[in-house]
Amino acid sequence: MKTLIKNAEILTMTGKNYNDGCILFDEKIIYIGENKPFEADKVIDAKGNIVMPGLIDAHCHVGMFEDSLGFEGDDGNEDSDPVTPHLRAIDAINPFDRGFEEARGAGVTTVVTGPGSANPVGGQFAAVKTYGICVDDMILKAPAAMKFALGENPKAVYNEKNQTPVTRMGTMALIRELLIKAQNYKEQLDRYYEDEDDNEKPEFDIKLDAMLPVLSREIPVKIHAHRADDICSAIRLGKEFNIDVTIEHCSDGDRIADILEQEKLPIMLGPTLSDRSKPELKNLTFDTYRNLSERGIDVAIITDHPEITIGNLPLCAVMAVKNGMNEEKALEALTVTAAKNCRISDRVGTLEIGKDADLCIWTKKPTDFNAECINVFIDGKQAK
């Protein structure tokens, strides 16, 4: 079914905007530009309201820690084993989690969701749309990333179990051991496929097999790191094993801004609209959004739902702008930069011909506290 939205202020997030434009789409965007008379199954008069790409939460746990359910809906941390790269978010996501409805209500059309930070190696994140009744039909990319966690969380979880890791050294040692074993596993597989007659195929190992896309740099590692030293450890790990890493949370980013500017790693910044509930959050401030983005660092604004409920993602952008972040940078942090950081920009994050028809109609820019999201379309289907 073709839908036409006309008489809209269109923010494409590509640098090209239209003050009085229209957009024609089915599952994909067919036309975007100045108003033209198109035949369509459904026509919506935007009446001067703003059309822009659906928002993206680049790091959250929607569908993994389900709303109002407690243990029954808590599927984000398999803390029976500190090293679990073979776990897949898509095997735990519940599309009927209330968080998905609240995401759509806030104009969030894509979430990158996955395991929590109890384990040094938590498992595989997935990028999914926020509309659907079966996760298989919602997947944009899976796996989208591997999750590692440094700092307090693994220490606290396994200290209670009297099991490694109880120190930052132990956490890094477990991660490094896994990566070295995975490298050896990959080398054995490569030799086997180069010459099957003279080489024996290694016995299948589900944990090591899950690490192959990381070693080939097909997917990045999302590394949970709040404290400055943990962020530096994440950077060191990426260089040591020649893997792509993104820094998740980055609460101490201001303290090592010079290093982050030099490294130019993607940063998923947040949750910031929360209390300083543990020592590694003591330097939490909205000023970090301004300070890092002004240095040319690719910053995405995240909720880490349920730490901040996902319906408040636009509010996080409002607060970032209030504390000095450039408004255009904040909008990018919710759309094009978030998509780029998560390697899904071929399909979402901007309004361009051929991309997924994920878009929203707003009364004002979502960086305005009084903005209201009127309509949401995901893959061309009206979802609000």
N, C-alpha and C positions, 0 to 999 in steps of 0.2 A: 504494500500500500504506500502510495506517495503522499507525503505531507509537505505543505508549503507554509512557511511562516513569513509574513510580509510586514512591511512598515516597522522594521526593527532597527535599533542601534546594535550593530553586530561587532562584537569584540572577538576576532578570530584567534588572538594570541600568537599571531605570526608577524605582527607589526603592521598588518593591513586591516583597517577597520572601515565600517560603513555606517554613516550617520542615519541613512534611510535606505535599508537594504532588505533583502529577502534570502531565504535559504530553502532549497528543495532537497528532499531526502526520502529514501526508503530505508533499508538497513544501513546504507552508506550515504554519504553526502554527495548529491548529484550536481548541485549548483550553489554558489554563494557569491553574492555581489549586489549590485544596485537592483532596485525593484524592477521586476519584469513579470509579464502576465504568463504564468505557467498553468497548465491543467494539472490538477491534483485531486486525490480522493478526499483530502481534508485540507482546509485552508484556515489558518489561524492569523488573525490580525493582532500583531503585537502592540499596536497603538503607541509606538515609541519606546516601549520597554526594551531592556537589554537582553540580547541573546549571546551566550558565550559557551565555551566547552563545559561539559560536566566536570565537576571538581574531582580530584584524585587524592585519597589519603594514602600516602606512600609507605606508611608503617602503622599497622593496627592489628587487632586480634578479633575483628568482627566475625561472628559465627563460631568462634573457638572458645570464648568464655561467655556463655550465653546469658542473656538478661534474666534475672529473677529466678534462676534455677539452682544455684549453688553447685554442689559436687556433680549432680546429674548432668549439668551442662558445661562443666569445666573440663575441656578437652585440649587445653593449650600447652600443658606441661607434663610430659611423660618422665617424671622424676624418679623412676625406678632404675635408670641407667644414665650416667652423665654424658654419654656419647651416642646420639641417636640421629645420624644424618639421613637414615632411610625413612624417617617418618614424613608423611605428606599431609599438608594442610587440607587438601581436598578430601581426605578420608575422615575429616572431623568437622568440616564446615556445615553448619545447619542453616539452610537458606531461610528458615522460618524464625530465626533469631530476630528479635525486635530491632536490633541494631541496623539491619538492612533497610527496614522501613524508615527509621529515623535518618539514615544516610540519604535516602532519596529525598526526604523532606527538606534536607539542607542542601540539595543540589549535588550530592556526592554520587557519582555514577560508577566509579571504579575504586576498589580497595585492594591494597596489597596486604594480605593477611596471612598469619602463620603462627608457628609455635612461640611460646613465651621465652623467658630468659632464665629459667631454672637450670638448664643444662649448658655446659660449655659449647656443645653442639646440639642444637635443638631440632633441626629438621628443615623441611623445604617449605618456603613461602609460595603462595600463589597469587596472581593478579586475577580478580574476578569482578564481574559486573554486579551491581547491587540489586538487580531485578531478575527474579526467576524462582522456580520451585524445586529445581534439581541442580546441584552444583556443576554437573557435567555440562549443562547448557549455559552456565554463567562464566565459565573459564575463559579468560583472555590469554593467560600464559601460565603454564604450570609444568615444571617448577619455574618460578620467577627468580628465586634466590635461595641460598642456603643461609641458615641462621646460626651465628656464633654469639656467645655472650661472655663478656669479661666483667670483672669487678665484683660488687657485693652479692648479687643475686645467686650465682653458683656457689659462692663461699657459704652463704647463709643456709641454702638448701642442704648441701652435703655435710656441713658441719653438724647439723641436727642428726644426720644419719651416721656420723663418725666414719665418713668415707671420703676418699679423694674425689674432688678437690676441696680443701679447706683454706687454701691460700691462692693468691694470684699466680704464683709459680706453678701450682698444681693445675690450675685451669689451663694455662698456656701449654704446659707439658702434655696434657691430654689432647689438646687441639693439634699440637705439633706431631705427636705420635700418629694420630689419624692421618694427617696430611702426608707424612713420610710413607706410611703403609699404603696409602692410596696411590702415591707416585710409583712405588714398586709394583703394585697391582697393574697400573696402567702400562708400565714398561713391559711386563710379562704379556699382557694382552696384545700390545703393539707388536712384539716379537712373534707371537703366535699367528696373528693375522698377516704378517709379512711373509712368514714361511711356516705353514701349518704342518709340513712334513717333518721338519727338524726341531720344532718347538712344541712343548706341551701347554695346552690351554690351562690357565690357573683355575682352581676350584672357585665357583661363584661365591662371592661375598657381598651380601646385600648392602652392608654399610659402605664398603669401599666402592662398590658400583655406583652408589648414590653420589659419590664425590667426583666422579669422572667429569660431569659438566662444569664443575668448579675448576678443575685442573686445566681443562681445555678453554677456560674463560668464556664458556657459553652463558654462564650465569654468574652474577657476583655473589659475594658473601656479605650479608647484612650483619655487621658486628655491633652488638649492643655495648656501648661504651659511653659512660657519663663523665668520669673523672679524666683529667688531663693525661695522667700516666697511662690509663687504659686506652685512651685514644691513640697515644703514641705507640702502644703495643700493637694496636690494630694495624697501624701504618707499617710497622716493622714486619708484622706477619705477612702482609700483602707483598712486600718486597722480597722477603725471604723465600716465598714459595711461588712468586710470579703469578699471583691470583688477583682478581679484581675485588676490591672491597668498597663498601659504602659504610659511612659512620652513622650509626643510629643513636639518636638522642643528643649526644654532643653537648651536654649541659655546661661543661667547662670550656666550650669553644673559644670564649673570649680570652682565656688565659694563654692559649697557644694559637692565637689567630695568625701569627706570622708563619707558623708551621703549616697550618691549614691552607693559607694563601699559596704557599710554595707547592704543596702537594696537589691542590686542586681536586680533592676527592669529593664525590657527591655526599651531601650532608642531609640527613633526615632529622630535622630539628624539632624537639618536643619530647614529652608533653610539657608545656610551659604553663598552662592554665591550671595549675595544681599546687598543692602544698609541698614544702621541702621535707618530705616524709622520711628521708634517710640521709646519712652523711654525704653520699656522692651527689646529692641534689642541692647542697648548701649554696652553690653559686648560680642557681637557676634564676634567669632574668630574661624578660622580653627584649632587652637591649641587644642580645646576641643576634637576633634576626637582622637588625640594622648593621651591626658591626661586621658580620660575616658577608652579607650580601653586598655591602659597599666595597668589599675586597674582590668582588668578582667570583665568589664561591657559589656553586650551585646549591642553593638551600631550598628544600621542600618543607612545608609546614605540615606537621603530623599531629594526630591526637593520641596515638598509642592506645586507642579504645580497648578496654573500658577505663583506662586511667583517666582520660577525658572522654566523655561520651561523644560519639562521632557526629551527632547533630550539632556540636559546637565547633566543628572545624572552621566554618566561616568566622566565628567569634575569635578564634585564635589569630586569624588574619587581621581582624579589626584591631586586636590588641597589639599585634606586631607593628601595624601602621601607626597606631597611637603612640607607640614608643620609638618612632623614628624611621621605620622601614619604608622605603619608597613604595608607593601604592602599586605601581606597575610591577615591581619586583614581587610584592605580596601576591598579586593575582597570578603571576607566573609560578610562584611557589605552590599554588593550588592546582595548577594546570600543566603548562608546557614543561616547566622545570621538574615537577614531580614525575611526569611521564618519562622525561629524559633520564632522570636519576634511576628509574626502575626499568629502563630499557623496553618501554612499551609505547614509545612515541611514534612508531610506525602506524599505530591504530588510534590512539587517543591523545588528548592534551591540547589539541588545536582544532579549529574548524577549517578543514581543507577537503577539496574534492577527493573522493575515494576513501576517506577515513570513516571510522565508525560514526554513525549518527547518534552520538552521545552529547546532548546539549540541553541547556536550561534557559528558561525565560525568567529574568529578574526585574523587579521594580527599580532597583538601583544596583550598583556594583556590590558584590558580596563583602567587600572591605568596608562597606557602610553599615553601621549598627542597625539601621532601620530598613535594610534591604530585605525583601521577601522573595523567596523562590516560588514562582507561580506555576510553572510547568516543567516537567522533566521528561526527556526522551532518552531511552537507552536502546541502542541498536534499532533506532527508528520507531520503537514502540513507546506510547505514552505511559510513563510509570508513575506519574503524579497528576 
